[in-house]
Amino acid sequence: MKKELAAQLANVPDVDEDETVLEPLVFPREPSQVYSVRIPVEKLELLRRVAAEHHEAPSVLIRKWVLERLDMVAPDGLPRTSNQLVDDLMGRVIDLEQRVAQHQKELDEQSSEHRKQIDNVIDRVIKLIFERFDITEKKI
């Protein structure tokens, strides 16, 4: 299936409707460099477990932690002041609160939709039971 799709895509020209050749999208990236880090073997399993809990690759987690730690140091190499650290922490807390609120809103919407689906199924089951057993509703 992948080979068939690749063959079909290979035959598609890279032009738009007016025959202008489309340029490939290039996303700008900050220059970076690979740096090896030695981690004690007894810590690797913990690193893998923590990374899995964060749904990230261990290398991504290491990079985030190093960059976060570097952010705690001012550009001149001196430790940041308490106020700077508090401001940074408050910004992170606010960002996290916003993410949690957005996630809660999405969960509430999903829950509401699931409730509607369940109610719909219950109504259909009741209707089938009434039809199957030839039951009529009594009005009070």
C-alpha beads as a LAMMPS data file, in Angstrom:
LAMMPS data file: protein, C-alpha beads

140 atoms
139 bonds

1 atom types
1 bond types

-500.0 500.0 xlo xhi
-500.0 500.0 ylo yhi
-500.0 500.0 zlo zhi

Masses

1 110.0

Atoms # bond

1 1 1 0.000 0.000 0.000
2 1 1 2.846 2.402 0.856
3 1 1 4.551 1.575 -2.440
4 1 1 1.345 2.228 -4.382
5 1 1 0.850 5.580 -2.655
6 1 1 4.480 6.544 -3.225
7 1 1 4.149 5.645 -6.915
8 1 1 0.992 7.739 -7.236
9 1 1 2.593 10.692 -5.485
10 1 1 5.690 10.432 -7.679
11 1 1 3.487 11.067 -10.718
12 1 1 1.910 14.232 -9.294
13 1 1 3.621 17.341 -10.683
14 1 1 4.730 20.066 -8.284
15 1 1 2.733 22.817 -10.013
16 1 1 -0.379 24.757 -9.091
17 1 1 -3.301 25.607 -11.404
18 1 1 -1.438 28.329 -13.325
19 1 1 1.562 26.008 -13.915
20 1 1 3.794 27.871 -11.459
21 1 1 6.355 25.573 -9.889
22 1 1 5.727 25.328 -6.164
23 1 1 8.648 25.905 -3.835
24 1 1 9.033 23.402 -1.002
25 1 1 8.154 24.727 2.434
26 1 1 11.200 25.475 4.549
27 1 1 10.675 26.055 8.236
28 1 1 13.316 28.218 9.894
29 1 1 15.170 26.514 12.709
30 1 1 17.494 27.877 15.266
31 1 1 21.006 26.600 14.694
32 1 1 21.863 23.845 17.124
33 1 1 24.646 21.407 17.763
34 1 1 24.744 17.867 19.058
35 1 1 26.473 17.441 22.396
36 1 1 27.064 14.072 24.049
37 1 1 26.046 13.678 27.667
38 1 1 27.115 10.764 29.831
39 1 1 24.348 9.537 32.117
40 1 1 25.054 6.965 34.823
41 1 1 23.607 3.607 33.803
42 1 1 21.639 3.325 37.039
43 1 1 19.797 6.572 36.160
44 1 1 18.878 5.628 32.585
45 1 1 15.826 3.569 33.482
46 1 1 14.525 6.400 35.665
47 1 1 15.121 8.839 32.795
48 1 1 13.226 6.583 30.391
49 1 1 10.342 6.178 32.840
50 1 1 10.053 9.928 33.506
51 1 1 10.244 10.661 29.771
52 1 1 7.491 8.112 29.082
53 1 1 5.301 9.724 31.758
54 1 1 5.776 13.046 29.933
55 1 1 5.123 11.361 26.555
56 1 1 8.536 12.468 25.325
57 1 1 11.736 10.878 24.133
58 1 1 14.507 10.850 26.759
59 1 1 16.660 13.098 24.535
60 1 1 13.849 15.682 24.330
61 1 1 13.455 15.651 28.104
62 1 1 17.218 16.075 28.627
63 1 1 17.284 18.998 26.201
64 1 1 14.300 20.672 27.932
65 1 1 15.863 20.269 31.359
66 1 1 19.208 21.691 30.257
67 1 1 17.556 24.653 28.537
68 1 1 15.336 25.320 31.567
69 1 1 18.389 25.288 33.816
70 1 1 20.237 27.648 31.474
71 1 1 17.223 29.971 31.503
72 1 1 17.751 30.287 35.242
73 1 1 21.096 31.983 34.571
74 1 1 21.216 35.575 33.307
75 1 1 22.947 36.234 29.954
76 1 1 26.048 37.451 31.793
77 1 1 26.397 34.039 33.448
78 1 1 25.347 35.220 36.888
79 1 1 22.406 33.620 38.663
80 1 1 19.154 35.430 38.095
81 1 1 17.666 37.409 40.942
82 1 1 14.851 36.022 43.042
83 1 1 12.437 38.457 41.395
84 1 1 13.432 37.259 37.932
85 1 1 12.952 33.642 38.984
86 1 1 9.578 34.437 40.572
87 1 1 8.455 36.280 37.426
88 1 1 9.528 33.352 35.276
89 1 1 7.798 30.876 37.574
90 1 1 4.606 32.948 37.609
91 1 1 4.635 33.052 33.803
92 1 1 4.981 29.281 33.702
93 1 1 2.192 28.804 36.258
94 1 1 -0.137 31.084 34.292
95 1 1 0.689 29.213 31.076
96 1 1 0.053 25.887 32.797
97 1 1 -3.261 27.125 34.239
98 1 1 -4.347 28.218 30.758
99 1 1 -3.414 24.845 29.300
100 1 1 -5.299 23.030 32.067
101 1 1 -8.363 25.239 31.539
102 1 1 -8.293 24.570 27.794
103 1 1 -7.891 20.848 28.392
104 1 1 -10.777 20.881 30.902
105 1 1 -12.971 22.718 28.401
106 1 1 -12.179 20.081 25.749
107 1 1 -12.942 17.276 28.222
108 1 1 -16.244 18.923 29.188
109 1 1 -17.230 19.198 25.524
110 1 1 -16.326 15.549 24.924
111 1 1 -18.226 14.511 28.037
112 1 1 -21.307 16.418 26.903
113 1 1 -21.129 14.795 23.475
114 1 1 -20.701 11.330 25.047
115 1 1 -23.688 11.959 27.323
116 1 1 -25.810 12.831 24.250
117 1 1 -24.668 9.658 22.517
118 1 1 -25.469 7.539 25.580
119 1 1 -28.918 9.151 25.905
120 1 1 -29.536 8.455 22.225
121 1 1 -28.588 4.783 22.635
122 1 1 -30.781 4.454 25.729
123 1 1 -33.731 5.977 23.856
124 1 1 -33.250 3.547 20.968
125 1 1 -32.989 0.562 23.325
126 1 1 -36.178 1.587 25.136
127 1 1 -37.950 2.053 21.805
128 1 1 -36.824 -1.422 20.667
129 1 1 -38.011 -2.977 23.941
130 1 1 -41.408 -1.285 23.570
131 1 1 -41.681 -2.499 19.962
132 1 1 -40.393 -6.015 20.716
133 1 1 -42.774 -6.607 23.599
134 1 1 -45.615 -4.575 22.111
135 1 1 -45.728 -2.209 25.075
136 1 1 -47.622 1.052 24.878
137 1 1 -46.852 4.026 27.044
138 1 1 -49.497 4.926 29.622
139 1 1 -50.009 8.605 30.049
140 1 1 -50.500 9.779 33.590

Bonds

1 1 1 2
2 1 2 3
3 1 3 4
4 1 4 5
5 1 5 6
6 1 6 7
7 1 7 8
8 1 8 9
9 1 9 10
10 1 10 11
11 1 11 12
12 1 12 13
13 1 13 14
14 1 14 15
15 1 15 16
16 1 16 17
17 1 17 18
18 1 18 19
19 1 19 20
20 1 20 21
21 1 21 22
22 1 22 23
23 1 23 24
24 1 24 25
25 1 25 26
26 1 26 27
27 1 27 28
28 1 28 29
29 1 29 30
30 1 30 31
31 1 31 32
32 1 32 33
33 1 33 34
34 1 34 35
35 1 35 36
36 1 36 37
37 1 37 38
38 1 38 39
39 1 39 40
40 1 40 41
41 1 41 42
42 1 42 43
43 1 43 44
44 1 44 45
45 1 45 46
46 1 46 47
47 1 47 48
48 1 48 49
49 1 49 50
50 1 50 51
51 1 51 52
52 1 52 53
53 1 53 54
54 1 54 55
55 1 55 56
56 1 56 57
57 1 57 58
58 1 58 59
59 1 59 60
60 1 60 61
61 1 61 62
62 1 62 63
63 1 63 64
64 1 64 65
65 1 65 66
66 1 66 67
67 1 67 68
68 1 68 69
69 1 69 70
70 1 70 71
71 1 71 72
72 1 72 73
73 1 73 74
74 1 74 75
75 1 75 76
76 1 76 77
77 1 77 78
78 1 78 79
79 1 79 80
80 1 80 81
81 1 81 82
82 1 82 83
83 1 83 84
84 1 84 85
85 1 85 86
86 1 86 87
87 1 87 88
88 1 88 89
89 1 89 90
90 1 90 91
91 1 91 92
92 1 92 93
93 1 93 94
94 1 94 95
95 1 95 96
96 1 96 97
97 1 97 98
98 1 98 99
99 1 99 100
100 1 100 101
101 1 101 102
102 1 102 103
103 1 103 104
104 1 104 105
105 1 105 106
106 1 106 107
107 1 107 108
108 1 108 109
109 1 109 110
110 1 110 111
111 1 111 112
112 1 112 113
113 1 113 114
114 1 114 115
115 1 115 116
116 1 116 117
117 1 117 118
118 1 118 119
119 1 119 120
120 1 120 121
121 1 121 122
122 1 122 123
123 1 123 124
124 1 124 125
125 1 125 126
126 1 126 127
127 1 127 128
128 1 128 129
129 1 129 130
130 1 130 131
131 1 131 132
132 1 132 133
133 1 133 134
134 1 134 135
135 1 135 136
136 1 136 137
137 1 137 138
138 1 138 139
139 1 139 140
